[in-house]
Amino acid sequence: MTAGATGLASPSKVAEIGAAVSSRIPPGAGDVAAQVLQTAANMAVVGAGEFMDATVRQHGKSPAVAINEMQINIKIQQDSQNDKQKND
């Protein structure tokens, strides 16, 4: 909802150009069309992010993410052990 409100308040240049290019929009309605386009774009981005979060919550992380996190944790542990050995 916040993203939609932001789109209504300040449409981007892309939304303004998209609204101006359309020949179906009556004169003077370009600003309103730009706001509507920006609102839709903002809400689509937020909605996609929320969809991805819900997917991860429901199905867990992908195998690639799990492997990447394991590799990072192993590297952190190795670096920690190396630092400990250097300090001893």
RAKA-V628103 format. One record per residue. N is the residue number from 0. RES is the residue in one letter. PHI is phi in degrees with one decimal (NA if undefined). OMEGA is omega in whole degrees, -180 to 180 (999 if undefined). Layout:
# RAKA-V628103
n & res & phi & omega
N & RES & PHI & OMEGA
N & RES & PHI & OMEGA
This chain:
# RAKA-V628103
n & res & phi & omega
0 & M & NA & 179
1 & T & -63.2 & 179
2 & A & -62.9 & 178
3 & G & -64.6 & 179
4 & A & -64.6 & 178
5 & T & -64.4 & 178
6 & G & -63.8 & 177
7 & L & -68.2 & -176
8 & A & -74.0 & -176
9 & S & -146.7 & 178
10 & P & -67.6 & 180
11 & S & -75.1 & 178
12 & K & -62.7 & 180
13 & V & -62.0 & 179
14 & A & -65.8 & 179
15 & E & -65.4 & 179
16 & I & -66.3 & 178
17 & G & -60.1 & 180
18 & A & -70.5 & -178
19 & A & -71.6 & -177
20 & V & -71.7 & -176
21 & S & -64.0 & -178
22 & S & -82.8 & -178
23 & R & -84.9 & -177
24 & I & -86.1 & 178
25 & P & -66.1 & 179
26 & P & -56.4 & 179
27 & G & 89.7 & -178
28 & A & -98.5 & -178
29 & G & -61.6 & 180
30 & D & -63.5 & 180
31 & V & -65.0 & 180
32 & A & -64.0 & 178
33 & A & -62.6 & 179
34 & Q & -64.2 & 180
35 & V & -65.5 & 179
36 & L & -62.4 & 180
37 & Q & -66.4 & 178
38 & T & -59.7 & 180
39 & A & -62.4 & 180
40 & A & -64.3 & 180
41 & N & -61.9 & -178
42 & M & -69.1 & 178
43 & A & -66.1 & 179
44 & V & -64.0 & 180
45 & V & -64.0 & 179
46 & G & -62.2 & 178
47 & A & -63.8 & 178
48 & G & -63.0 & 179
49 & E & -67.1 & 177
50 & F & -62.9 & 179
51 & M & -64.2 & 178
52 & D & -60.6 & 180
53 & A & -65.1 & 179
54 & T & -63.4 & 179
55 & V & -65.1 & 179
56 & R & -62.0 & -176
57 & Q & -78.3 & -172
58 & H & -107.5 & -177
59 & G & 85.6 & -178
60 & K & -75.5 & 177
61 & S & -71.2 & 179
62 & P & -57.8 & 180
63 & A & -63.8 & 179
64 & V & -67.2 & -180
65 & A & -62.7 & 178
66 & I & -64.4 & 179
67 & N & -60.2 & 179
68 & E & -65.3 & 177
69 & M & -63.5 & 180
70 & Q & -63.1 & 178
71 & I & -63.9 & -180
72 & N & -63.8 & 177
73 & I & -62.3 & 180
74 & K & -63.2 & 178
75 & I & -62.6 & 179
76 & Q & -64.1 & 179
77 & Q & -62.7 & 179
78 & D & -63.6 & 179
79 & S & -65.2 & 179
80 & Q & -66.3 & 178
81 & N & -62.9 & 179
82 & D & -63.7 & -179
83 & K & -65.9 & 179
84 & Q & -65.9 & 179
85 & K & -67.4 & -178
86 & N & -77.8 & -179
87 & D & -81.8 & 999
